[in-house]
Amino acid sequence: MATKRTASAAWQGNLKGGKGTVSTASGTLKSTPYSFAMRFENAPGTNPEELIAAAEAGCFAMALSADLGDAGFTPDNVDAKATVTLDTVNGKPTLTNMHLVVSAKVPKIDAKKFQEIANGTKAGCPISRALNMPITLEAKLES
């Protein structure tokens, strides 16, 4: 059975002087503001790229836990950080890559097996599969 999730955005004004809000059906984001400065000038606040990075980090952490479980390992914890790069390509703002940094404490697994599973998760995570950009991974097994 397919699952659908809904989000919405509203924008008022021109690109640089305008402002917008994003909301999710769950209410986690509710009229959360965003603007040109938040997106392109590092002003405090959210932006679409940050939300994509959050989706990738959350998806990857859950998927890695599932893949470890399928291989017979139960992680104590999985911490994932995703960084998406917004650059200009052919004069257009473009997401050019995603970099994941993951650390996990997983009893009874060796580093080689952990790397193998983490790399498989990178290829199989639903958000990773939806992104049309290279994804790099640094995966560290905690002792």
WOPENOR-V525586 format. One record per pair of residues at least 24 apart in sequence whose ideal C-beta (glycine too) atoms are under 10 Angstrom apart, sorted by the first residue. I is the first residue (numbers start at 0). J is the second residue. Records with the same first field share a line. If there is no record, write none. Layout:
I: J ; J
This chain:
4: 54
6: 50
8: 33 ; 47
10: 34
14: 38 ; 39
15: 39 ; 40
18: 44
19: 46 ; 47
20: 45
21: 45 ; 46 ; 47 ; 50
23: 50
38: 85 ; 92
39: 85 ; 92
46: 85
47: 83 ; 85 ; 94
48: 82 ; 83 ; 84 ; 85 ; 92 ; 94 ; 97
49: 81 ; 82 ; 83 ; 85
50: 83
51: 81 ; 83 ; 85 ; 94 ; 97 ; 126 ; 129 ; 130 ; 132
52: 80 ; 81 ; 82 ; 83 ; 84 ; 94 ; 97 ; 98 ; 99 ; 126
53: 81 ; 83 ; 126
54: 81 ; 83 ; 124 ; 125 ; 126 ; 129 ; 130
55: 79 ; 80 ; 81 ; 82 ; 83 ; 97 ; 98 ; 99 ; 121 ; 124 ; 125 ; 126 ; 127 ; 129 ; 130 ; 134
56: 80 ; 81 ; 82 ; 97 ; 99 ; 100 ; 101 ; 126
57: 81 ; 124 ; 126
58: 120 ; 124 ; 125 ; 126 ; 127 ; 128 ; 129
59: 97 ; 99 ; 101 ; 117 ; 120 ; 121 ; 123 ; 124 ; 125 ; 126 ; 127 ; 134 ; 136 ; 138
60: 99 ; 101 ; 103 ; 120 ; 124
61: 120 ; 124 ; 125 ; 126
62: 117 ; 119 ; 120 ; 121 ; 123 ; 124 ; 125 ; 126 ; 127
63: 99 ; 101 ; 103 ; 105 ; 113 ; 116 ; 117 ; 119 ; 120 ; 121 ; 123 ; 124 ; 138
64: 103 ; 105 ; 120
65: 120 ; 123 ; 124
66: 115 ; 116 ; 117 ; 119 ; 120 ; 123 ; 124
67: 103 ; 105 ; 108 ; 112 ; 113 ; 116 ; 117 ; 120
69: 116 ; 119
70: 105 ; 108 ; 112 ; 113 ; 115 ; 116 ; 119
71: 107 ; 108 ; 112
72: 103 ; 105 ; 106 ; 107 ; 108 ; 112 ; 113 ; 116
73: 105 ; 106 ; 107 ; 108
74: 103 ; 104 ; 105 ; 106 ; 108 ; 113 ; 140 ; 141
75: 103 ; 104 ; 105 ; 106 ; 141
76: 102 ; 103 ; 104 ; 105 ; 141
77: 101 ; 102 ; 103 ; 104 ; 105 ; 117 ; 120 ; 138 ; 141
78: 102 ; 103 ; 104 ; 139 ; 141
79: 103 ; 117 ; 120 ; 124 ; 136 ; 138
80: 137
81: 126 ; 127 ; 134
82: 135
83: 130 ; 132 ; 134
84: 132 ; 133
93: 131 ; 132
94: 130 ; 131 ; 132
95: 132 ; 133
96: 130 ; 132 ; 133 ; 134 ; 135
97: 121 ; 126 ; 127 ; 130 ; 132 ; 133 ; 134 ; 135 ; 136
98: 133 ; 134 ; 135 ; 136 ; 137
99: 124 ; 127 ; 134 ; 135 ; 136 ; 137 ; 138
100: 135 ; 136 ; 137 ; 138 ; 139
101: 136 ; 137 ; 138 ; 139 ; 140
102: 137 ; 138 ; 139 ; 140 ; 141
103: 138 ; 139 ; 140 ; 141
104: 140 ; 141 ; 142
105: 140 ; 141
108: 140
109: 140
110: 138 ; 139 ; 140 ; 142
111: 140
112: 140
113: 138 ; 139 ; 140 ; 141
114: 138 ; 139 ; 140
